[in-house]
């Protein structure tokens, strides 16, 4: 790096927002799976009495569904606000906007709907 060069504040340090979101979801799933394994081992070797089994997958599906739904709307709102602000700064110069975050937001909203439907199917199969 050149010693006369200043620090670039507009540099994309972490990568794009969808990449950060997917890393966050991966970390949440990993931590949840580790907790499930630790609970299984605790119940298997330490507490040998029979207790009511909790549905860990059901809780994970609820958590992921809510995260995906809220984040999807967040991506959509953030992208539209960003594009409106970019249009306001160009002062009549209509440019083609970047809709990558908007499409990613729509995709993860549909994933949230699918996770919710999958959870309902699991609950229905359990009650049969």
C-alpha positions in Angstrom: 0.0 0.0 0.0 1.2 3.5 -0.8 2.1 5.5 2.3 0.7 8.6 0.8 -2.7 7.0 0.1 -5.5 7.7 2.5 -7.9 5.1 3.9 -10.8 4.5 1.6 -14.0 4.8 3.7 -16.3 3.7 0.9 -14.5 0.4 0.4 -16.6 -2.7 0.8 -14.9 -4.3 3.7 -17.2 -7.2 4.6 -18.5 -8.0 1.1 -22.1 -7.5 0.0 -25.0 -7.4 2.4 -26.4 -10.8 1.1 -23.0 -12.4 1.8 -23.1 -11.0 5.4 -26.6 -12.3 5.8 -25.8 -15.8 4.6 -22.8 -15.9 7.0 -25.0 -14.9 9.8 -27.6 -17.6 9.0 -24.8 -20.2 8.7 -23.5 -19.1 12.2 -27.0 -19.4 13.7 -27.6 -22.8 12.2 -24.1 -24.0 13.4 -24.6 -22.8 16.9 -28.1 -24.3 17.0 -26.9 -27.7 15.8 -24.1 -27.6 18.4 -26.6 -26.8 21.1 -28.8 -29.7 19.9 -25.9 -32.1 20.1 -24.9 -30.9 23.6 -28.5 -31.3 24.8 -28.7 -34.8 23.3 -25.4 -35.9 24.9 -26.6 -34.3 28.2 -29.9 -36.2 28.1 -28.2 -39.4 27.0 -25.4 -39.6 29.6 -26.1 -37.3 32.5 -29.9 -37.2 32.9 -31.0 -40.7 32.2 -34.7 -40.3 33.3 -37.2 -40.0 30.5 -38.4 -36.5 29.9 -40.7 -35.0 27.3 -38.8 -34.6 24.0 -38.6 -31.1 22.7 -38.9 -30.4 19.0 -35.6 -28.7 18.3 -36.2 -28.7 14.5 -39.5 -27.0 15.0 -37.9 -24.2 17.0 -35.1 -23.9 14.4 -37.6 -23.6 11.6 -39.6 -20.9 13.5 -36.4 -19.0 14.2 -35.1 -19.1 10.6 -38.6 -18.3 9.2 -38.8 -15.1 11.3 -35.2 -14.1 10.5 -35.7 -14.6 6.8 -39.0 -12.7 6.8 -37.7 -9.7 8.7 -34.5 -9.6 6.7 -36.3 -10.0 3.4 -38.4 -6.9 4.1 -35.3 -5.1 5.3 -33.4 -5.8 2.1 -36.4 -4.6 0.0 -36.9 -1.4 2.0 -33.1 -0.7 2.1 -32.7 -1.2 -1.7 -35.7 1.0 -2.6 -34.6 3.8 -0.2 -31.0 3.6 -1.6 -32.3 3.8 -5.2 -34.6 6.8 -4.4 -31.7 8.6 -2.8 -29.5 7.9 -5.7 -32.1 9.2 -8.1 -32.5 12.3 -6.0 -28.8 13.0 -6.1 -28.5 12.6 -9.9 -31.1 15.5 -10.4 -33.1 14.2 -13.4 -30.4 12.0 -14.8 -32.3 8.7 -14.9 -30.0 5.8 -14.5 -30.5 2.1 -14.3 -30.5 1.1 -10.7 -29.1 -1.9 -9.0 -31.8 -4.3 -7.8 -29.7 -7.1 -6.5 -30.7 -6.6 -2.8 -34.3 -6.3 -3.8 -34.3 -9.6 -5.6 -32.4 -11.2 -2.8 -35.0 -9.9 -0.3 -37.8 -11.3 -2.4 -36.1 -14.7 -2.6 -35.5 -14.9 1.2 -39.1 -13.9 1.8 -40.2 -16.9 -0.3 -37.7 -19.1 1.6 -39.3 -17.9 4.9 -42.8 -18.9 3.5 -41.4 -22.3 2.6 -39.9 -22.8 6.0 -43.2 -21.9 7.7 -45.1 -24.3 5.4 -42.5 -27.0 6.2 -43.0 -26.5 9.9 -46.7 -26.8 9.5 -46.4 -30.0 7.7 -44.1 -31.4 10.4 -46.6 -30.4 13.1 -49.4 -32.0 11.1 -47.5 -35.3 10.7 -46.7 -35.4 14.4 -50.3 -35.1 15.4 -51.4 -37.9 13.1 
